[in-house]
Amino acid sequence: MGMGKYDFIDQALQGLKEQGLYNTIRTIESSVGAWVVVDGKRVLNMCSNNYLGFANDQRLCTAAKDAIDRYGVGPAAVRSIAGTMSLHLELEKRVAHFKRTEAALSVQSGLNTNLATIPLLMGAEDVIFTDELNHASIIDGCRLTKAKRVIFPHRDVEGLRALLEENKAVAKKLVVTDGVFSMDGDLAPLPGIVKAAEDHGAMVMVDDAHGEGVMGSHGRGIVDHFGLHGRVDIEAGTMSKAFGVVGGYVAGSAKIVEYLRQQARPFLFSSAATPPDVAACIAAIDILEETDEPVRRLWENASFFKAEMRRLGFDTGKSETPITPVMLGEAKTAWAFSKRLFEEGVFATAIAFPTVPRGKARIRVMLSAAHSQKDLAFALEQFAKVGRELGVIGA
Ligand SMILES: *Cc1c(COP(=O)(O)O)cnc(C)c1O
């Protein structure tokens, strides 16, 4: 038998299956709300990043439809050639106002914010200090540079300080961190990071993907939560989670944003966000500027659910946010748990290596303002039932 040129793929896929890491991706057949139709079954949705219930909010849908009527479905160009529509500029103005920064740039996704920013700011002579648990898109942004990468221990300000000190001869330094860490729901110690960076003349960038719409007043994000306006150089964020749409933005000083507008590669080489997406994002900001009601509802739901899960005996990790990891250990247990929940009418996917470390597989429950008290009671009932059945909690 000769070697086939794709044998390496067969082996890799087989390996995933043997380790219980093969991911069977489910299909959503409805809009994304508290309840969804998944693979033909109506189930309670406990795993979307739909924090505020905006993914199928009628106000956002109407804004998207109106934008299609006026602007069509696509920009048919990159921003710098012929893709900048008045909608994009309006969104940028609105994001800057919402985030209380001088300026903002709209890009196509949260992932692209990191690919746009980090490689532009950092060159071969420079050093990037990056938290060991930073999101993959930050890691990829760093990989696209020739800068030296210094990984600091998770949330360790003193560790970061020591590393900054070791590299004090380097002129240009950037400290980059997730604001809310997406798998555990813990927060970056941003005040300490900012102070350490200021003491060493380093820039600070925070990826606020899970803080947006969740943390701070009216969901303005983690910089607002800690009252650090004007002291964080770059806030990168996504419109794909709490905002319920898709897209990304970089907010910061007018100077940095202008530089990105001139040179950032995803801005120059990938087409602009579409009119319905951009219009829906603006509608989301309209709502949040006007009221913090969905943000408060989200937090009420999260506090209630987490407390009840702990009371049942589940290990919900060390989350400080509505992200609720239900720690299950081995990937196989997490997949089995998720499968049984689905049979019982609850959609909550398992997350395993490589998204989280080996042996730390979990079901990451995502609470939403869209959940009713009745929904949460139903979810708790099913978690308790499956937890007892699989011996995760006591009878
Ligand atoms: C989800 C996420 C992203 C990616 O955002 P998209 O808009 O989905 O591309 C980037 N950074 C962090 C920290 C995230 O959690």
The ligand as an SDF file (V2000), in Angstrom:
LIG
                    3D

 15 15  0  0  0  0  0  0  0  0999 V2000
  -14.5550   35.8580   20.1710 C   0  0  0  0  0  0  0  0  0  0  0  0
  -13.2940   36.5860   20.3530 C   0  0  0  0  0  0  0  0  0  0  0  0
  -12.6670   37.1800   19.2600 C   0  0  0  0  0  0  0  0  0  0  0  0
  -13.1710   37.0190   17.8580 C   0  0  0  0  0  0  0  0  0  0  0  0
  -14.2530   37.8310   17.5930 O   0  0  0  0  0  0  0  0  0  0  0  0
  -15.0430   37.6280   16.2040 P   0  0  0  0  0  0  0  0  0  0  0  0
  -15.7930   38.8790   16.0270 O   0  0  0  0  0  0  0  0  0  0  0  0
  -15.9070   36.4330   16.3840 O   0  0  0  0  0  0  0  0  0  0  0  0
  -14.0010   37.4130   15.1540 O   0  0  0  0  0  0  0  0  0  0  0  0
  -11.5220   37.8970   19.4890 C   0  0  0  0  0  0  0  0  0  0  0  0
  -11.0000   38.0210   20.7370 N   0  0  0  0  0  0  0  0  0  0  0  0
  -11.5740   37.4510   21.8020 C   0  0  0  0  0  0  0  0  0  0  0  0
  -10.9670   37.6390   23.1570 C   0  0  0  0  0  0  0  0  0  0  0  0
  -12.7360   36.7150   21.6540 C   0  0  0  0  0  0  0  0  0  0  0  0
  -13.3130   36.1500   22.7150 O   0  0  0  0  0  0  0  0  0  0  0  0
  1  2  1  0
  2  3  1  0
  2 14  2  0
  3  4  1  0
  3 10  2  0
  4  5  1  0
  5  6  1  0
  6  7  2  0
  6  8  1  0
  6  9  1  0
 10 11  1  0
 11 12  2  0
 12 13  1  0
 12 14  1  0
 14 15  1  0
M  END
$$$$
